[in-house]
Structures are given as structure tokens and as C-alpha cells.
Amino acid sequence: MSAKAKLATVWLDGCSGCHMSLLDIDERILAVAEQADLVYSPLVDLKVFPEMVDVTLVEGAVSNEEDYAKIKKVRARTKILVALGDCAVTTNVPGMRNPFKVEDILNRAYLENAATNQHIPVAVIPPLRQTSLPVHQVVDVDVFVPGCPPSADTIFYVLTELLAGRTPDLLGKTRFGI
């Protein structure tokens, strides 16, 4: 990629473990910063996803209407979209709700298990979709990086390969659940 690339990270329905692994690249973040500007991330205070990003790392599954709208916008504005971690690749833990009806999930969480203020919020949380989906079932994904979470070494490798204009070969570098 020419000049300095634009890098973004997005957090959908997940635990933030992939972002924690990204931070675990420690001082190697300086090598990434030499090649790319972080233009959007939950790690920084930017509110609007930029018009065109070179590489976006997406953590988490698509589980609610906000996730759905966000991933559609991110895909439209990203050259290389990376599904980062098992939740983005397969839905992992967020997908455990899929056998249940949304109404039953909300009743269990906000009525049956609430000692006080029993009500299902409608203004605070975005509406749940019928099922939680992996990112590639909503938009095209260019690179899949499994792991729960992927290691810092794997994330650093993926970033440096992509920023160098190469497709990372992940064979033997990561696996589901690791």
C-alpha cells in the first residue's frame, strides 16, 4: 500500500478479547503506526467511520440491528475487511442464543432475572436480530483470522502482511479457540 494506510477496528457483539490481543502486540504497535494511521476504533474517541479505510479488523458477531447497519457501512467503506476472532468468523459465544426466540431471551434477561425495575428496554439497547450471524453471512470478508482470541503475534503478523500488500498465510499460525 502506498504512503500511510488507514487502519480501523470495529467491535460488534463480542467480549473485546480480540482488541485486548491487539493491544498485547505491545511496542510492536509502533511498527504498525509507522505504516498506518488508526482512523477509527473503540480504542480511540472517533465517532464516525471514515469514507475509505484500507484495512478494518472486525471483532464480534452481527447480533443486533446496530451491528447490522454498522457492518454494512464498514464494508462499503473498507478495501480489506478482516473477520478477527471466532465470534466474527463463526459467531462463537454470541451464537449460543440462536436456538432461542428473541422474546424468550429478553424475558429471561430483563424480567425473570431482574429483582427490580423489571422491563425490557427499548430505547437503550438496539433490537436483537432473530439470530446472531458471523460477519461473512452479512457482508463479504477478505481475511478470516480464527482464535478466541487470536494471539498478539498472529494479529501483528496479519497486520504487517496486509500493510505490506500481501495476503497473510495463516496455516499453522492460529486455530479456533486459541
C-alpha positions as CSV (number, residue, x, y, z in Angstrom):
1,M,0.0,0.0,0.0
2,S,1.3,3.4,-0.9
3,A,2.0,6.1,1.7
4,K,0.4,5.5,5.1
5,A,-2.5,3.2,5.1
6,K,-5.8,3.9,7.0
7,L,-6.5,1.2,9.6
8,A,-9.7,0.8,11.6
9,T,-11.0,-1.7,14.2
10,V,-14.7,-2.4,14.9
11,W,-16.3,-4.1,17.9
12,L,-19.7,-5.8,17.3
13,D,-21.1,-8.5,19.6
14,G,-18.1,-9.9,21.4
15,C,-16.2,-9.6,24.6
16,S,-13.4,-7.2,23.4
17,G,-10.8,-10.0,23.8
18,C,-9.6,-9.5,20.2
19,H,-9.0,-5.8,20.9
20,M,-7.1,-6.8,24.1
21,S,-4.9,-9.1,22.0
22,L,-4.3,-6.3,19.6
23,L,-3.1,-4.2,22.5
24,D,-0.9,-7.1,23.5
25,I,1.3,-6.5,20.5
26,D,2.9,-4.0,22.9
27,E,5.7,-1.9,21.5
28,R,5.2,-3.5,18.0
29,I,2.3,-1.1,17.7
30,L,4.9,1.5,16.8
31,A,5.9,-0.6,13.7
32,V,2.2,-0.7,12.8
33,A,1.9,3.1,13.4
34,E,4.8,3.7,11.0
35,Q,2.7,2.1,8.2
36,A,-0.8,3.0,9.2
37,D,-2.9,5.7,10.9
38,L,-5.6,4.3,13.2
39,V,-8.6,6.2,11.8
40,Y,-11.4,4.5,13.8
41,S,-11.6,2.2,16.8
42,P,-13.4,1.7,20.1
43,L,-9.9,2.2,21.5
44,V,-9.9,5.9,20.4
45,D,-12.6,8.6,20.5
46,L,-13.6,8.8,16.9
47,K,-17.4,8.7,16.4
48,V,-17.9,8.4,12.6
49,F,-16.5,5.6,10.4
50,P,-14.4,7.3,7.7
51,E,-15.2,7.3,4.0
52,M,-12.4,4.9,2.9
53,V,-10.3,2.7,5.0
54,D,-7.6,0.4,3.7
55,V,-7.8,-2.4,6.4
56,T,-10.6,-2.9,9.0
57,L,-10.4,-5.6,11.7
58,V,-13.9,-6.6,12.9
59,E,-14.4,-8.3,16.2
60,G,-17.7,-9.9,17.1
61,A,-20.8,-11.3,15.6
62,V,-23.7,-9.5,14.0
63,S,-26.4,-9.8,16.6
64,N,-28.5,-6.7,16.6
65,E,-29.7,-4.0,14.2
66,E,-26.9,-1.6,15.2
67,D,-24.3,-4.3,14.4
68,Y,-26.0,-5.0,11.0
69,A,-26.1,-1.3,10.0
70,K,-22.5,-0.8,11.2
71,I,-21.0,-3.8,9.3
72,K,-22.8,-2.8,6.1
73,K,-21.3,0.7,6.3
74,V,-17.9,-0.6,7.3
75,R,-17.8,-3.0,4.3
76,A,-18.9,-0.3,1.9
77,R,-16.0,1.9,3.1
78,T,-13.3,-0.7,3.5
79,K,-10.8,-2.1,1.0
80,I,-9.8,-5.2,3.1
81,L,-12.2,-6.5,5.7
82,V,-10.8,-8.9,8.3
83,A,-13.0,-11.1,10.4
84,L,-11.0,-11.2,13.6
85,G,-11.6,-13.9,16.1
86,D,-14.1,-16.8,16.5
87,C,-17.1,-14.5,17.1
88,A,-16.6,-12.7,13.8
89,V,-15.7,-15.9,12.0
90,T,-18.4,-18.4,13.4
91,T,-20.5,-16.4,16.0
92,N,-18.9,-18.4,18.8
93,V,-20.5,-17.4,22.2
94,P,-23.0,-14.8,20.8
95,G,-24.4,-17.6,18.6
96,M,-25.2,-19.7,21.6
97,R,-28.5,-17.7,21.8
98,N,-29.6,-18.8,18.3
99,P,-31.7,-21.8,19.4
100,F,-33.9,-19.5,21.4
101,K,-36.5,-17.0,20.4
102,V,-35.6,-13.3,20.9
103,E,-38.7,-12.7,23.0
104,D,-37.6,-15.6,25.4
105,I,-34.1,-14.2,25.6
106,L,-35.3,-10.7,26.5
107,N,-37.9,-12.0,29.0
108,R,-35.2,-14.1,30.7
109,A,-32.7,-11.3,30.9
110,Y,-34.9,-8.4,31.8
111,L,-38.0,-9.9,33.5
112,E,-37.3,-13.3,35.0
113,N,-33.7,-12.5,36.3
114,A,-34.4,-8.9,37.4
115,A,-35.1,-8.3,41.1
116,T,-36.0,-4.6,40.5
117,N,-37.1,-2.4,37.6
118,Q,-38.4,-5.3,35.5
119,H,-38.9,-4.1,32.0
120,I,-37.5,-4.8,28.5
121,P,-35.6,-1.7,27.4
122,V,-36.4,-0.3,24.0
123,A,-34.6,3.0,23.9
124,V,-31.2,1.9,25.4
125,I,-30.4,-1.3,23.6
126,P,-30.6,-1.9,19.8
127,P,-33.2,-4.5,18.8
128,L,-31.8,-8.0,18.6
129,R,-31.9,-9.8,15.2
130,Q,-33.6,-13.2,15.1
131,T,-30.2,-14.9,15.1
132,S,-26.6,-13.9,15.6
133,L,-24.6,-14.2,12.4
134,P,-20.9,-14.4,11.5
135,V,-19.7,-11.4,9.6
136,H,-19.3,-13.2,6.3
137,Q,-23.0,-14.1,6.3
138,V,-23.8,-10.4,6.1
139,V,-21.0,-8.9,4.0
140,D,-18.0,-10.1,2.1
141,V,-14.9,-10.8,4.2
142,D,-11.4,-10.8,2.7
143,V,-9.4,-12.4,5.5
144,F,-10.5,-14.8,8.3
145,V,-8.5,-14.9,11.5
146,P,-9.9,-17.5,13.9
147,G,-9.0,-17.7,17.6
148,C,-10.6,-16.8,20.9
149,P,-8.9,-14.5,20.8
150,P,-6.2,-14.7,18.2
151,S,-2.7,-14.2,19.7
152,A,-1.0,-10.9,19.6
153,D,1.7,-12.5,17.4
154,T,-1.0,-13.6,14.9
155,I,-2.7,-10.2,14.8
156,F,0.7,-8.5,14.3
157,Y,1.6,-10.9,11.5
158,V,-1.8,-10.3,9.8
159,L,-1.5,-6.5,10.1
160,T,2.1,-6.4,8.8
161,E,1.3,-8.7,5.9
162,L,-1.7,-6.7,4.8
163,L,0.0,-3.4,5.2
164,A,2.8,-4.7,3.0
165,G,0.3,-5.6,0.4
166,R,0.4,-9.3,0.9
167,T,-2.3,-11.8,1.8
168,P,-1.4,-13.5,5.2
169,D,-0.9,-17.2,5.1
170,L,-2.4,-18.3,8.4
171,L,-1.8,-22.0,8.0
172,G,-0.4,-23.2,11.3
173,K,-0.5,-19.8,12.9
174,T,-3.9,-19.9,14.6
175,R,-6.9,-22.1,15.1
176,F,-10.3,-21.9,16.5
177,G,-10.4,-21.4,20.3
178,I,-6.7,-20.4,20.5
